[in-house]
Structure formats: C-alpha cells, structure tokens
Amino acid sequence: MIKVKINYDGNVIKSFKVSGHANHDEYGKDIVCASVSSIVITSINLALKLDKESVVATDKPGLIETSILKQDDVINKVFVNMVDMLKELEKDYSKNIKIL
C-alpha cells in the first residue's frame, strides 16, 4: 500500500512523504503506482518551475519526501491540488493508497 503523510501548519502544507508500493498489479503495469508518481512528481516540478527554491525533494525507490520551503498562496495551491487528486485516487483504490 502507498501511504501519503501530509504535514500541515493550519491550512498550509509544510511537507509530505509518499512511501510504499500500491501492489495493484505487477511492477511496470501498476496503474495506481504510475498515477501517484505522476501526480506527485508533476506537482513538485510545477512548484520548482514557479520558484526553483520553493521545495526540496528526495526521491528514492518507494519513497518521496518533500519539504515546502517557501510558503505562498500559489505554491500551496499546487500541493493542495496534489492532495485533492490523490484523495480522488484513494476513493477508487482504497486497498492500494491511504492518505494519512
């Protein structure tokens, strides 16, 4: 199961950790893993395009840890949108992804 831990300060996302594997299908064919990876990496890349010093991320097999360094409305909206998309995925694949 993929676990997504979001750390907030009020309504502002300060950091998040995505760990594990969905185990929905075999490696290379797992649509849940691919979806989570796409959502998370696209969100991080967008934040970095908007402000290259806004986040720092560590990406290892089965783990992405991200700290949001600059708090502003646009960067926060990027990551709130990411969480919303992950929650939608969780609705359909609750055995494979859990938002904590």
Secondary structure by P-SEA (a helix, b strand, c coil): cbbbbbbbccccccbbbbbcccccccccccaaaaaaaaaaaaaaaaaaaaccccbbbbbcccbbbbbbccccaaaaaaaaaaaaaaaaaaaacccccccc
